[in-house]
Amino acid sequence: MKRSNFDKSKKSDKSEKSAEAPFALFYRINQAIRDRRLFKPNQRILIAASGGQDSICLIKILNQLKSQWNWQLGIAHCDHLWQIDSFYAASHVSQLAENLNIDYYQCITTKVFNNEEKARLWRYKILEQIASSHDYTAIVTAHTASDRTETFLYNLLRGTGPDGLQSLSWKRKLKSGIRIIRPLLSTTRFELTVLAKQLQMPLWPDKSNQDLFFKRNLIRKQLLPYLRSFFNPQIDKTIAQLAELLHAETVYMENIAALIRIKAHKKDDTIAELDTSILKTLPLALQRRVLRQFLYHEMRYRFTFTEIERIRILYCNYKKVQKVEMKGTQWVMYLHSNCLTISRT
């Protein structure tokens, strides 16, 4: 394993002091990995790298920690073709992977995406394919505490419920069994900027992060500085803590709702049924969650709050059998005295 520059003997007291922060940050991130059980020893880990500051720092950090965990690392770069010079960013990441003797994978989109969400979905699909093909059990992204704050505000302003406000989570399991891991969620973007300068990391500036066409950049460049100046200088930390609390409570509530749904849920080849007599005894928050889970489990369609509330009010105020048309779907819903049934049209 190659030794990094900060492993070499220091020539002056000044350089020793400048190296203290990197080791302290590495220790804190390693401790978060242990405390949250993000990774296992001997694991194959695929790092998603854009070539920007955060992902380059992530590569350096995991490469520094890999010897004590015996990890096998890989690096993947997905090119969205948002920049004319995106080739150079890919070349920068590729060169870093070669210097560190880490396997490198690259994918270039065949179409240009006009919004962040479509690009994100494509990127995660490609990363999962690469991980699955090369036996990686975890995909690691460089999302930071700063990203968590920005995502929270983005979802809040766009319109969402508590589940959306929990923002980015430390780990998430995909259908394939591969996990998305975000080990930097307690680390701010500023801390990584300091790290990059201390270690003199060669960085490729991601120009798309400066483009105010993207709403997240507006939040980062204009909204958050305004909130820090006029409302709360610690707004990033405040929102990150709130997102962490919401995540823990959401996981708990979802697990409780799932147990109730299984008890109230009946199904045969053509019809799915939910026992609404059970739902009526539940607190309002659980009623909504159980109903939402049931509908998504059967229809794979995410209902809005307004749609869920309309259905809930109908079964709570039941007077007669009612047929509820589900616009835009191939399903029809019937409300009976103590049950809700859905079937394909």
C-alpha positions as CSV (number, residue, x, y, z in Angstrom):
1,M,0.0,0.0,0.0
2,K,1.4,3.4,-1.0
3,R,2.0,5.9,1.9
4,S,0.3,9.3,1.6
5,N,2.3,12.5,2.0
6,F,1.0,13.0,5.5
7,D,2.5,9.6,6.6
8,K,6.0,10.9,6.0
9,S,8.1,12.3,8.7
10,K,7.5,16.0,9.4
11,K,10.3,18.5,8.9
12,S,9.0,21.3,11.1
13,D,6.7,22.0,14.0
14,K,4.6,24.1,11.6
15,S,4.0,21.1,9.3
16,E,3.2,18.9,12.3
17,K,0.5,21.2,13.5
18,S,-1.0,21.4,10.0
19,A,-1.2,17.6,9.9
20,E,-3.1,17.3,13.2
21,A,-6.5,18.3,11.7
22,P,-6.4,15.6,8.9
23,F,-5.7,12.8,11.4
24,A,-8.4,14.2,13.8
25,L,-10.9,14.2,10.9
26,F,-9.9,10.7,9.8
27,Y,-10.3,9.4,13.3
28,R,-13.8,11.0,13.6
29,I,-15.0,9.6,10.3
30,N,-13.5,6.2,11.2
31,Q,-15.4,6.3,14.5
32,A,-18.6,7.2,12.8
33,I,-18.1,4.2,10.5
34,R,-17.7,1.9,13.6
35,D,-20.5,3.5,15.7
36,R,-23.0,3.3,12.8
37,R,-21.7,0.0,11.4
38,L,-21.5,1.4,8.0
39,F,-18.9,-1.0,6.6
40,K,-17.5,-4.5,7.4
41,P,-13.9,-5.7,7.3
42,N,-12.8,-7.3,4.0
43,Q,-15.6,-5.5,2.1
44,R,-15.5,-4.5,-1.6
45,I,-16.5,-0.8,-1.8
46,L,-17.3,1.2,-4.9
47,I,-16.7,5.0,-4.5
48,A,-18.8,7.3,-6.7
49,A,-16.5,10.2,-7.7
50,S,-17.4,13.3,-9.7
51,G,-13.8,14.7,-9.5
52,G,-14.9,17.6,-7.3
53,Q,-13.5,18.4,-3.8
54,D,-15.8,16.2,-1.7
55,S,-15.4,13.0,-3.7
56,I,-11.7,13.4,-4.0
57,C,-11.5,13.8,-0.2
58,L,-13.6,10.7,0.2
59,I,-11.3,8.7,-1.9
60,K,-8.3,9.9,0.1
61,I,-10.0,9.2,3.4
62,L,-11.2,5.7,2.5
63,N,-7.8,4.9,1.0
64,Q,-6.1,5.9,4.2
65,L,-8.5,3.7,6.3
66,K,-8.6,0.7,4.0
67,S,-5.5,-1.0,5.5
68,Q,-7.0,-1.4,9.0
69,W,-10.3,-2.7,7.5
70,N,-8.8,-4.7,4.7
71,W,-11.2,-3.1,2.2
72,Q,-10.9,-3.5,-1.6
73,L,-11.8,-0.2,-3.2
74,G,-13.1,0.7,-6.6
75,I,-13.8,4.1,-8.1
76,A,-16.7,4.9,-10.6
77,H,-17.2,8.1,-12.5
78,C,-20.5,8.9,-14.3
79,D,-20.3,11.7,-16.9
80,H,-23.6,13.5,-17.4
81,L,-22.1,15.6,-20.2
82,W,-23.2,18.8,-18.5
83,Q,-19.9,20.5,-19.2
84,I,-17.9,20.9,-22.4
85,D,-14.7,19.9,-20.6
86,S,-16.2,17.0,-18.6
87,F,-13.6,14.7,-20.2
88,Y,-10.9,16.4,-18.1
89,A,-12.8,15.7,-14.9
90,A,-13.0,12.0,-15.9
91,S,-9.3,12.0,-16.7
92,H,-8.5,13.6,-13.4
93,V,-10.4,10.8,-11.5
94,S,-8.9,8.1,-13.7
95,Q,-5.4,9.4,-13.0
96,L,-6.0,9.5,-9.2
97,A,-7.3,5.9,-9.3
98,E,-4.2,4.8,-11.2
99,N,-1.9,6.6,-8.8
100,L,-3.6,4.9,-5.8
101,N,-3.7,1.5,-7.6
102,I,-7.5,1.4,-7.4
103,D,-9.8,-0.2,-10.0
104,Y,-11.6,2.5,-12.1
105,Y,-14.9,2.4,-14.0
106,Q,-16.4,5.1,-16.2
107,C,-19.8,5.5,-17.8
108,I,-20.9,8.3,-20.2
109,T,-24.5,9.1,-20.7
110,T,-26.0,8.7,-24.2
111,K,-28.5,11.5,-23.6
112,V,-28.3,14.9,-21.9
113,F,-30.5,15.3,-18.8
114,N,-32.4,18.5,-18.3
115,N,-32.9,18.2,-14.6
116,E,-31.0,16.9,-11.5
117,E,-33.5,14.2,-10.6
118,K,-33.3,12.3,-13.9
119,A,-29.5,12.6,-13.8
120,R,-29.5,11.2,-10.2
121,L,-31.7,8.3,-11.1
122,W,-29.4,7.4,-14.1
123,R,-26.3,7.8,-12.0
124,Y,-27.5,5.4,-9.3
125,K,-28.7,2.9,-11.8
126,I,-25.3,2.8,-13.4
127,L,-23.5,2.6,-10.1
128,E,-25.6,-0.3,-9.0
129,Q,-24.9,-2.1,-12.3
130,I,-21.2,-1.6,-11.9
131,A,-21.3,-2.7,-8.3
132,S,-23.3,-5.8,-9.1
133,S,-21.1,-6.8,-12.1
134,H,-17.9,-6.5,-10.1
135,D,-19.1,-7.9,-6.7
136,Y,-19.0,-4.6,-4.7
137,T,-21.4,-4.8,-1.7
138,A,-21.5,-1.1,-1.0
139,I,-21.6,2.1,-3.1
140,V,-20.2,5.1,-1.3
141,T,-21.1,8.7,-2.0
142,A,-19.4,11.9,-0.8
143,H,-22.6,13.6,0.6
144,T,-21.7,15.8,3.5
145,A,-23.6,17.5,6.4
146,S,-23.8,20.5,4.0
147,D,-25.5,18.4,1.4
148,R,-27.9,17.1,4.0
149,T,-28.9,20.7,4.9
150,E,-29.4,21.7,1.2
151,T,-31.5,18.6,0.5
152,F,-33.7,19.3,3.5
153,L,-34.4,22.8,2.3
154,Y,-34.8,21.7,-1.3
155,N,-37.5,19.1,-0.3
156,L,-39.2,21.5,2.1
157,L,-39.6,24.2,-0.5
158,R,-40.6,21.8,-3.2
159,G,-43.3,20.3,-0.8
160,T,-42.9,17.0,1.1
161,G,-43.8,15.2,4.3
162,P,-41.7,14.1,7.3
163,D,-40.2,11.3,5.2
164,G,-38.9,13.7,2.7
165,L,-37.6,16.1,5.3
166,Q,-35.4,13.4,6.9
167,S,-33.2,14.1,3.9
168,L,-30.1,12.0,3.2
169,S,-29.6,8.9,5.4
170,W,-26.3,7.2,6.4
171,K,-27.1,4.0,4.7
172,R,-29.8,2.6,2.4
173,K,-30.3,-0.9,1.0
174,L,-31.2,-1.3,-2.7
175,K,-33.3,-4.1,-4.0
176,S,-30.2,-5.9,-5.2
177,G,-28.9,-6.0,-1.6
178,I,-26.2,-3.5,-2.3
179,R,-26.1,-0.6,0.1
180,I,-25.7,3.1,-0.5
181,I,-23.4,4.4,2.2
182,R,-22.7,8.1,3.1
183,P,-19.9,8.2,5.7
184,L,-19.4,12.0,5.5
185,L,-22.8,13.1,6.8
186,S,-21.3,14.5,10.0
187,T,-18.6,16.3,8.1
188,T,-19.1,19.8,6.6
189,R,-18.0,20.9,3.1
190,F,-15.8,23.5,4.8
191,E,-14.0,20.8,6.8
192,L,-13.2,19.0,3.5
193,T,-12.0,22.3,2.0
194,V,-9.5,22.6,4.8
195,L,-8.5,19.0,4.4
196,A,-7.9,19.4,0.7
197,K,-5.7,22.4,1.3
198,Q,-3.7,20.8,4.1
199,L,-3.0,17.7,2.0
200,Q,-2.5,19.8,-1.2
201,M,-4.9,17.6,-3.1
202,P,-5.2,18.3,-6.9
203,L,-8.9,19.1,-7.5
204,W,-10.9,19.5,-10.6
205,P,-13.5,22.3,-10.2
206,D,-17.1,21.1,-10.9
207,K,-18.5,24.0,-12.8
208,S,-22.0,22.7,-12.6
209,N,-21.9,23.5,-8.9
210,Q,-21.8,27.2,-9.8
211,D,-24.7,27.1,-12.3
212,L,-27.7,28.8,-10.7
213,F,-30.0,27.1,-13.1
214,F,-29.9,24.2,-10.6
215,K,-32.1,24.8,-7.6
216,R,-29.7,23.2,-5.2
217,N,-27.0,25.7,-6.2
218,L,-29.4,28.6,-5.5
219,I,-29.9,27.2,-2.0
220,R,-26.2,26.8,-1.5
221,K,-25.1,30.1,-3.0
222,Q,-28.0,32.5,-2.0
223,L,-30.5,31.1,0.4
224,L,-28.2,29.5,3.0
225,P,-25.8,32.5,3.2
226,Y,-28.9,34.7,3.8
227,L,-30.2,32.4,6.6
228,R,-26.8,32.3,8.2
229,S,-26.5,36.1,8.1
230,F,-30.0,37.1,9.2
231,F,-31.4,34.2,11.2
232,N,-29.0,31.6,12.5
233,P,-25.2,31.4,11.9
234,Q,-25.4,27.7,12.9
235,I,-28.4,26.9,10.6
236,D,-26.4,24.1,8.9
237,K,-25.9,22.3,12.2
238,T,-29.5,23.0,13.3
239,I,-31.0,21.5,10.2
240,A,-28.6,18.5,10.1
241,Q,-29.6,17.6,13.7
242,L,-33.3,17.9,12.8
243,A,-32.8,15.7,9.8
244,E,-31.1,13.1,12.0
245,L,-34.0,13.2,14.5
246,L,-36.5,12.9,11.7
247,H,-34.7,9.9,10.2
248,A,-34.7,8.0,13.5
249,E,-38.3,8.7,14.2
250,T,-39.4,7.9,10.6
251,V,-37.6,4.5,10.6
252,Y,-39.4,3.7,13.9
253,M,-42.8,4.8,12.7
254,E,-42.4,3.0,9.3
255,N,-41.5,-0.3,11.1
256,I,-44.6,0.0,13.4
257,A,-46.8,0.8,10.4
258,A,-45.5,-2.2,8.5
259,L,-46.4,-4.6,11.3
260,I,-49.9,-3.1,11.4
261,R,-50.3,-3.3,7.6
262,I,-49.3,-6.9,7.6
263,K,-52.0,-7.7,10.2
264,A,-54.7,-5.7,8.4
265,H,-53.7,-6.7,4.8
266,K,-55.4,-9.5,2.9
267,K,-54.8,-10.5,-0.7
268,D,-55.8,-13.1,-3.3
269,D,-55.1,-13.3,-7.0
270,T,-57.2,-10.4,-8.1
271,I,-58.1,-8.3,-5.0
272,A,-56.2,-6.7,-2.2
273,E,-58.0,-5.8,1.0
274,L,-57.2,-3.6,4.0
275,D,-59.2,-3.9,7.3
276,T,-60.2,-0.3,8.0
277,S,-61.7,-1.3,11.4
278,I,-58.1,-1.7,12.6
279,L,-57.0,1.6,11.1
280,K,-59.8,3.5,12.8
281,T,-58.4,2.6,16.2
282,L,-55.0,4.0,15.3
283,P,-53.5,7.5,15.9
284,L,-53.8,9.7,12.9
285,A,-50.1,9.6,12.0
286,L,-50.2,5.7,11.9
287,Q,-53.4,5.7,9.9
288,R,-51.8,7.7,7.2
289,R,-48.6,5.6,7.2
290,V,-50.4,2.3,7.1
291,L,-52.7,3.4,4.3
292,R,-49.8,4.9,2.3
293,Q,-47.8,1.6,2.7
294,F,-50.7,-0.5,1.7
295,L,-51.4,1.5,-1.5
296,Y,-47.8,1.6,-2.5
297,H,-47.2,-2.1,-1.8
298,E,-50.1,-3.0,-4.1
299,M,-49.9,-0.3,-6.8
300,R,-46.3,0.9,-6.8
301,Y,-47.7,4.4,-6.9
302,R,-46.7,7.2,-4.5
303,F,-49.9,9.0,-3.4
304,T,-49.8,12.6,-2.4
305,F,-50.8,13.8,1.1
306,T,-54.1,15.2,-0.4
307,E,-55.0,11.8,-2.0
308,I,-54.2,9.8,1.1
309,E,-56.2,12.2,3.3
310,R,-59.2,12.0,0.9
311,I,-59.3,8.2,1.2
312,R,-58.8,8.3,4.9
313,I,-61.7,10.7,5.5
314,L,-63.9,8.5,3.2
315,Y,-63.4,5.4,5.3
316,C,-63.6,7.2,8.6
317,N,-67.0,8.7,7.6
318,Y,-68.3,5.6,5.9
319,K,-72.0,5.6,5.1
320,K,-72.4,3.4,2.0
321,V,-70.3,1.4,-0.4
322,Q,-68.3,3.8,-2.5
323,K,-66.3,3.4,-5.7
324,V,-63.2,5.6,-5.9
325,E,-61.6,6.0,-9.3
326,M,-57.8,6.1,-9.3
327,K,-57.0,8.5,-12.1
328,G,-53.8,7.7,-14.0
329,T,-53.7,4.1,-12.8
330,Q,-55.2,0.7,-13.8
331,W,-56.8,0.3,-10.4
332,V,-60.2,0.9,-8.9
333,M,-60.9,1.2,-5.1
334,Y,-64.1,0.2,-3.2
335,L,-64.9,1.3,0.3
336,H,-67.1,-1.1,2.4
337,S,-68.2,-0.9,6.0
338,N,-64.9,-2.2,7.5
339,C,-62.6,-2.7,4.6
340,L,-61.0,-1.0,1.6
341,T,-60.4,-3.1,-1.5
342,I,-58.5,-2.4,-4.7
343,S,-58.4,-4.4,-7.9
344,R,-57.3,-3.9,-11.5
345,T,-59.8,-2.5,-13.9
